[in-house]
Amino acid sequence: MRRRFITWGAALAALAVCTSCKREIRDFRPETPEVDAIQLTPLTDYQVGGPGSVTVDPSATLISRPPKSYEENAQALSEGKRLYTNFNCYGCHAHGGGDMGPPLMDDKWIYGSKPEQIFSSIVAGRPNGMPAFGAKIPAYEVWQLAAYIRSMSGLVSKDAAPGRDDHMQTTPPENSAETAKPVSSSATEVETHP
Amino acid sequence: MSLYVTWGVFAAIPAQTGTWCSGSQSALDPAGPQSEQLAGLWWEFFDTSAIVYCLVIVIIVAALAFRMRRTLLPPEVHPAAFWENIRAWIVGGLTLATTVILFFLLIGDHVAGRAVRNPSTENAVKIRATGHQWWWDFRYEDPTPSNILTTANEIHIPIGRPVDFELQSADVIHSFWIPNLQGKRDMIPAKTAHSVMQADRAGTYWGQCAEFCGYQHAKMRFKLVAEPEADFQKWLAAARQPAVEPTTESQKKGKAVFLSRTCVMCHTIQGTTAGGMVGPELTHLASRSKIAAGSLPNTRGYLAGWIADPQQIKPGVRMPPNALPPDQLQALLDYLESLK
């Protein structure tokens, strides 16, 4: 009898774990990031709104542990995709193939492929063109963007990555992007373009 | 018993129409020629159906009573063939009556449909309306580019002049509906549709998204003010002006907060560097009576709540929560309230 209880209990627990699938969670009120952090100051004078207009705001520029769940969550990835268009990332990076800015769907990462490295690229900017967005994008949206950018080269969960575009499809959908193993994933190895 | 209830409801309708059929968001309170047609059509259908329904009930009651009497008559008086004949006439007559009624409705529908579909757009005010999740973007077209006016969630139109809405969608399918003025028209992504309407009676009317478009579909409304031409021109001239410059220290600080924080990424304030087109434009925010696409009154308290935590008010809305320090929030509110 007792054994049966244990079996059923284990089965129910397994079911609970299975159904709490991260893909489907929709979190409209993300927690503000926990303190665990590096403070980011803009690395470039090229700032959204002009030099000096990007403030360093402690609550928005603290890097917490990147929310891993974002890379397995359909809502976060599709929000990242929407923000990528809304904040005009495609103005320079196109839809992943690169234009004025480097491509994002390949295996080359000048400043690293880790979510926190992408985070600091967006918030603090990078030399030669990447503007600093500072406190102008809430931290959780930067994480969503970082997750989406990683999905372009197939580095996130395929079952959660977006499957279609709202505009004309120019690249394969993110959920069928070929995984491009990052060639340089460390911020110290700066790769130079030929 | 249920029959009595039905008759009771019917008896109550004429008494209630006064309250049911009026208001600033009612298709039965027409304010222009197009909605007049639609309301007329609605009443034509309603009256016809009501008369047919009452007749059917009367006939059923009569048939029950008649059937009882018939069983008392001996078959010699009226042979079976006589009843057959009567039945054929009744069925034939009712089929004909049904056809005539349906044609009556069809013709009414056709006439109203034609009247509503292609109204004259001569001398029309041209407004491009774009549906977003979950707000409305309006652009008053003008041959002179500097006169083009962009606004959101609240529009003014002149009375006695047609308004030609060019309908678009920025994301999913929405439907454009101002019940007092015109029928619904879908806004399909990547397609353009037109909806032409005219208001003959000055007043405030509400528009509503009429196609489920996501979490906050119900809180996707806009306000339409129909006013005499002179008032409209006055409003238009004022609305074309860039935003007022902040005067007090607090307003200046508020403007700096607006331009250095998340606000500037999505919203436009004409006359500043803020030019985002992702969210509603805010140049004359303080002149509007509602915020959040018609969901909240535009008061300082609601505005503060909306800025601090919009997800509490419209869960799923595209605007992020903004945990501003109190002094920055107050300054921002001072600035936004000055944008008359």
Interface residues (C-beta under 8 A of the other chain):
Chain A: R26 F28 R29 T32 V48 G49 G50 S53 V54 T55 D57 S59 N86 F87 G134 A135 K136 I137 P138 Y140 E141 D166
Chain B: D171 P189 L259 S260 R261 T262 V264 M265 C266 T273 V278 D309 Q311 Q312 P315 G316 P320 P321 N322 A323
